[in-house]
Amino acid sequence: MPAGTALFEHSPWVEARADARPSSGDRWADLMTVVHDASTEEQLALIRAHPELAGKAAIDGTLTAASAAEQASAGLDRMTPDEYARFHDLNAAYRAKFDFPFIICVRLTDKAGILAAMAARLANDRDAEIATAIEQIGEIVRLRLKDMA
């Protein structure tokens, strides 16, 4: 991951708050404490700062470098028209139900796994999906921190 790349998508407040607190010696735990201590509105803003998988930002080139590399690692930059249509339909259904993008740590799965998770998680309630999105953001950040080490 390039130096200076933010750990959290378009959400520098998380790192700033962690930096303002005494360190526990575990950067990931300190960052996730900030996320878990944040208000629901702040957590939703953090979730909404993430791009849709294989969505508009991937097509128009506005993904962050980290997100582009992560999506490519799962093959989301190499999809058939049918796969793209399935992602588009599931992204739309997910956003319509929860009012935020589907979040998954794509580096820990593949296209088929992502599609299966999207379909399965549509059955969840909003609170469960907020918690799952925060958990997945934590996994993304854990891997980004490992890349920086």
MARLUM-519270 format. One record per residue (C-alpha): x, y negated, z negated; residue number from 1; residue in one letter. Coordinates in nm, 4 decimals, decimal comma, padded with zeros to 6 digits. Each point is the difference from the previous one (the first is absolute). Layout:
MARLUM-519270
+----------+----------+----------+--------+------+
:     east :    north :       up : sedren : keti :
+----------+----------+----------+--------+------+
:        X :        Y :        Z :    NUM :    A :
...
+----------+----------+----------+--------+------+
***
This chain:
MARLUM-519270
+----------+----------+----------+--------+------+
:     east :    north :       up : sedren : keti :
+----------+----------+----------+--------+------+
:  00,0000 :  00,0000 :  00,0000 :      1 :    M :
:  00,1471 : -00,3382 :  00,0927 :      2 :    P :
:  00,1345 : -00,2160 : -00,2804 :      3 :    A :
: -00,2502 : -00,2574 : -00,1170 :      4 :    G :
: -00,2975 :  00,2119 :  00,1010 :      5 :    T :
: -00,2834 : -00,0322 : -00,2470 :      6 :    A :
: -00,0985 :  00,3138 : -00,1833 :      7 :    L :
: -00,3671 : -00,0970 :  00,0019 :      8 :    F :
: -00,1737 : -00,1040 :  00,3223 :      9 :    E :
: -00,0416 : -00,3788 :  00,0053 :     10 :    H :
: -00,0260 : -00,0030 : -00,3827 :     11 :    S :
:  00,3160 : -00,1556 : -00,1474 :     12 :    P :
: -00,1876 : -00,0734 : -00,3231 :     13 :    W :
:  00,0486 :  00,3586 : -00,1179 :     14 :    V :
:  00,3791 : -00,0193 :  00,0095 :     15 :    E :
: -00,0032 : -00,3549 : -00,1412 :     16 :    A :
: -00,2079 :  00,1066 : -00,3005 :     17 :    R :
:  00,2178 :  00,3061 : -00,0590 :     18 :    A :
:  00,3108 : -00,2203 :  00,0158 :     19 :    D :
: -00,1516 : -00,2340 : -00,2599 :     20 :    A :
: -00,0416 :  00,2825 : -00,2524 :     21 :    R :
:  00,2636 :  00,1864 : -00,1966 :     22 :    P :
:  00,1217 :  00,2990 :  00,2010 :     23 :    S :
: -00,0625 :  00,3509 : -00,1260 :     24 :    S :
:  00,2912 :  00,1201 :  00,2107 :     25 :    G :
: -00,2425 :  00,1683 :  00,2425 :     26 :    D :
: -00,0745 : -00,2430 :  00,2845 :     27 :    R :
: -00,2830 :  00,2108 :  00,1437 :     28 :    W :
: -00,1725 :  00,0292 : -00,3397 :     29 :    A :
:  00,0395 : -00,3739 : -00,0595 :     30 :    D :
: -00,1542 : -00,0801 :  00,3385 :     31 :    L :
: -00,2881 :  00,2406 : -00,0448 :     32 :    M :
: -00,0712 : -00,1391 : -00,3477 :     33 :    T :
: -00,0502 : -00,3384 :  00,1646 :     34 :    V :
: -00,2381 :  00,1557 :  00,2545 :     35 :    V :
: -00,1974 :  00,1852 : -00,2664 :     36 :    H :
: -00,0152 : -00,3113 : -00,2219 :     37 :    D :
: -00,1258 : -00,2151 :  00,2892 :     38 :    A :
: -00,3631 : -00,0994 :  00,0247 :     39 :    S :
: -00,2304 :  00,1974 :  00,2264 :     40 :    T :
: -00,0020 : -00,2965 :  00,2391 :     41 :    E :
:  00,3813 :  00,0023 :  00,0139 :     42 :    E :
:  00,0064 :  00,3756 :  00,0527 :     43 :    Q :
: -00,2486 : -00,0348 :  00,2857 :     44 :    L :
:  00,2112 : -00,2777 :  00,1536 :     45 :    A :
:  00,3018 :  00,2317 : -00,0197 :     46 :    L :
: -00,1924 :  00,2815 :  00,1681 :     47 :    I :
: -00,1363 : -00,2345 :  00,2667 :     48 :    R :
:  00,3532 : -00,1247 :  00,0760 :     49 :    A :
:  00,0743 :  00,3420 :  00,1522 :     50 :    H :
: -00,0601 :  00,0609 :  00,3700 :     51 :    P :
: -00,2434 :  00,2547 :  00,1350 :     52 :    E :
:  00,1759 :  00,3121 :  00,1201 :     53 :    L :
:  00,0384 : -00,0023 :  00,3774 :     54 :    A :
: -00,2049 : -00,3182 : -00,0035 :     55 :    G :
:  00,0220 : -00,3428 :  00,1623 :     56 :    K :
:  00,3266 : -00,0941 : -00,1709 :     57 :    A :
:  00,1683 :  00,3108 :  00,1399 :     58 :    A :
: -00,1148 : -00,0908 :  00,3483 :     59 :    I :
:  00,0782 : -00,3717 : -00,0039 :     60 :    D :
:  00,3357 :  00,0407 : -00,1742 :     61 :    G :
: -00,0842 : -00,1866 : -00,3218 :     62 :    T :
:  00,0776 :  00,2879 : -00,2366 :     63 :    L :
:  00,2796 : -00,0615 : -00,2475 :     64 :    T :
:  00,3190 :  00,1841 :  00,0937 :     65 :    A :
: -00,0509 :  00,2403 : -00,2908 :     66 :    A :
: -00,3586 :  00,0808 :  00,1001 :     67 :    S :
:  00,0938 :  00,0469 :  00,3652 :     68 :    A :
:  00,2755 :  00,2458 : -00,0927 :     69 :    A :
: -00,2254 :  00,1842 : -00,2438 :     70 :    E :
: -00,2843 :  00,0327 :  00,2500 :     71 :    Q :
:  00,2459 :  00,1181 :  00,2656 :     72 :    A :
:  00,1329 :  00,2646 : -00,2413 :     73 :    S :
: -00,3481 :  00,1558 : -00,0019 :     74 :    A :
: -00,0310 : -00,0218 :  00,3773 :     75 :    G :
: -00,2572 : -00,2778 : -00,0062 :     76 :    L :
:  00,1907 : -00,1802 :  00,2735 :     77 :    D :
: -00,0432 :  00,3020 :  00,2282 :     78 :    R :
: -00,3687 :  00,0887 :  00,0152 :     79 :    M :
: -00,2257 :  00,1348 :  00,2689 :     80 :    T :
: -00,3045 : -00,2079 :  00,0961 :     81 :    P :
: -00,2186 :  00,2468 : -00,1934 :     82 :    D :
:  00,2160 : -00,0317 : -00,3137 :     83 :    E :
: -00,0042 : -00,3776 :  00,0270 :     84 :    Y :
: -00,3806 :  00,0028 :  00,0358 :     85 :    A :
: -00,0317 :  00,2246 : -00,3076 :     86 :    R :
:  00,2229 : -00,2328 : -00,2049 :     87 :    F :
: -00,1967 : -00,3008 :  00,1215 :     88 :    H :
: -00,3346 :  00,1610 : -00,0937 :     89 :    D :
:  00,1202 :  00,1123 : -00,3439 :     90 :    L :
:  00,1631 : -00,3377 : -00,0729 :     91 :    N :
: -00,3276 : -00,1732 :  00,0886 :     92 :    A :
: -00,2112 :  00,2352 : -00,2135 :     93 :    A :
:  00,2404 : -00,0303 : -00,2924 :     94 :    Y :
:  00,0137 : -00,3804 :  00,0155 :     95 :    R :
: -00,3801 : -00,0196 :  00,0325 :     96 :    A :
: -00,0449 :  00,2110 : -00,3133 :     97 :    K :
:  00,2787 : -00,1372 : -00,2216 :     98 :    F :
:  00,0821 : -00,3462 :  00,1449 :     99 :    D :
:  00,3739 :  00,0701 :  00,0056 :    100 :    F :
:  00,2346 :  00,2052 :  00,2177 :    101 :    P :
:  00,0749 :  00,3671 : -00,0537 :    102 :    F :
:  00,3334 :  00,0337 : -00,1807 :    103 :    I :
:  00,2132 :  00,3128 :  00,0001 :    104 :    I :
:  00,3728 :  00,0548 : -00,0304 :    105 :    C :
:  00,0479 :  00,1076 :  00,3607 :    106 :    V :
:  00,3567 :  00,1143 : -00,0627 :    107 :    R :
: -00,1375 :  00,2891 : -00,2066 :    108 :    L :
: -00,2339 :  00,1334 :  00,2691 :    109 :    T :
: -00,0653 :  00,0106 :  00,3750 :    110 :    D :
: -00,2744 : -00,1085 :  00,2414 :    111 :    K :
: -00,2175 :  00,3027 : -00,0740 :    112 :    A :
:  00,0416 : -00,0446 : -00,3747 :    113 :    G :
: -00,0827 : -00,3692 :  00,0215 :    114 :    I :
: -00,3143 :  00,0648 :  00,2054 :    115 :    L :
: -00,1115 :  00,2723 : -00,2414 :    116 :    A :
:  00,0578 : -00,2284 : -00,2997 :    117 :    A :
: -00,1886 : -00,2858 :  00,1652 :    118 :    M :
: -00,3004 :  00,2214 :  00,0663 :    119 :    A :
:  00,0061 :  00,1552 : -00,3477 :    120 :    A :
:  00,0463 : -00,3267 : -00,1865 :    121 :    R :
: -00,3042 : -00,1533 :  00,1681 :    122 :    L :
: -00,2012 :  00,2123 : -00,2458 :    123 :    A :
:  00,1556 : -00,1789 : -00,3001 :    124 :    N :
: -00,1519 : -00,2926 : -00,1839 :    125 :    D :
:  00,1613 : -00,3445 :  00,0122 :    126 :    R :
:  00,1637 :  00,0197 : -00,3445 :    127 :    D :
:  00,1609 :  00,3326 :  00,0868 :    128 :    A :
:  00,1297 : -00,1445 :  00,3271 :    129 :    E :
:  00,1436 : -00,3086 : -00,1700 :    130 :    I :
:  00,1857 :  00,2298 : -00,2416 :    131 :    A :
:  00,1174 :  00,2253 :  00,2836 :    132 :    T :
:  00,1155 : -00,2967 :  00,2091 :    133 :    A :
:  00,2021 : -00,1339 : -00,2964 :    134 :    I :
:  00,1493 :  00,3468 : -00,0536 :    135 :    E :
:  00,0952 :  00,0216 :  00,3680 :    136 :    Q :
:  00,1516 : -00,3491 : -00,0055 :    137 :    I :
:  00,2076 :  00,1224 : -00,2934 :    138 :    G :
:  00,1285 :  00,2897 :  00,2114 :    139 :    E :
:  00,0830 : -00,2353 :  00,2875 :    140 :    I :
:  00,1945 : -00,2261 : -00,2364 :    141 :    V :
:  00,1752 :  00,2941 : -00,1641 :    142 :    R :
:  00,1317 :  00,1109 :  00,3391 :    143 :    L :
:  00,0938 : -00,3549 :  00,1015 :    144 :    R :
:  00,1987 : -00,0379 : -00,3237 :    145 :    L :
:  00,1745 :  00,3306 :  00,0678 :    146 :    K :
:  00,0931 : -00,1257 :  00,3486 :    147 :    D :
:  00,1563 : -00,3106 : -00,1542 :    148 :    M :
:  00,2091 :  00,1968 : -00,2498 :    149 :    A :
+----------+----------+----------+--------+------+
***
